[in-house]
């Protein structure tokens, strides 16, 4: 079974080794057939505390690390301000 990956922007650093990312999806509205944006926040595990607010990251699904944290940092796509 393949692990789910998500891409998002870091919007907050919450606690030790944890960051909150905002993931944007584009979906077609079922009635109006217009493309709309949907947003969801995920908590991800950042083992080395290397993330900063504004970084664009790739996270991969893992075992549950806490009640809401089931993704871990795979790679940093771009740093904030670059």
N, C-alpha and C positions, 0 to 999 in steps of 0.2 A: 504494500500500500504506500503510495507516494505521500510525502508530507506536504501540507499546505504551506504556501509562502504568500506573504503580504508585503506590499510596498507602501510606505507612508512617511509623513513628516513628523519629526519630534515636536510636540507642543508643550511638554512639561517633563521635568525630572522630578519623580515622586519617590522619595526614600532612597535607601542605599541599593544600588544595582538594579534600579527599576526606572523605566522611562515610559511615557504615554505617547503613542503615535496616533495620528489621524489618517485614516485610510479613506480614499474617495473612490466610489464606484459610479459608473455611468450606466443607467438602465433605461429601458424604454417603458414609458408609462402605459399601463394596460388599456386604459380608455382613450387617452388623447394622443397616443403614439408619438409623444415628444420625448426626447432624451433628457432625463433629469439626473442630477447628481445626488447620490446618497452618501452619507458620512457615518463612520463608526470609529470609536476610540478603542484601542487595544493597549494593554499593559504588556511590555516586553522585558525580558531579562537581559541586562547589560552587565556582564560579568566583570569587566574592567573599568566601569564607570567612564567610558570614553565618549559618550554621546553628549551633545549640546543642543539646546533649543534651536530649531531651524534646520537641523541635519535631515537629509533624505536617506532612509534606510530600507534594507531588505531583512525581513524576519521570517523565521521558519518555525513551524509547529513542533512542540516537544511535549514531554510529560507535564502534567500539572505541577507547577512550582509553588503555587499558592491558590487561593480561592479564585482569583480572576486572571492569573498570569499563566498562560499556556503557550507563549511564543518566546523564542530567544533570538537575539541578534545574530544574523548571519553575516551581513556586510554593510558597510557604509557606502552608499552610492555617491553622495556628494555632501561636503561639509557646508555649514551655514556661511553665507557670504561669498561663496565661490561661484 
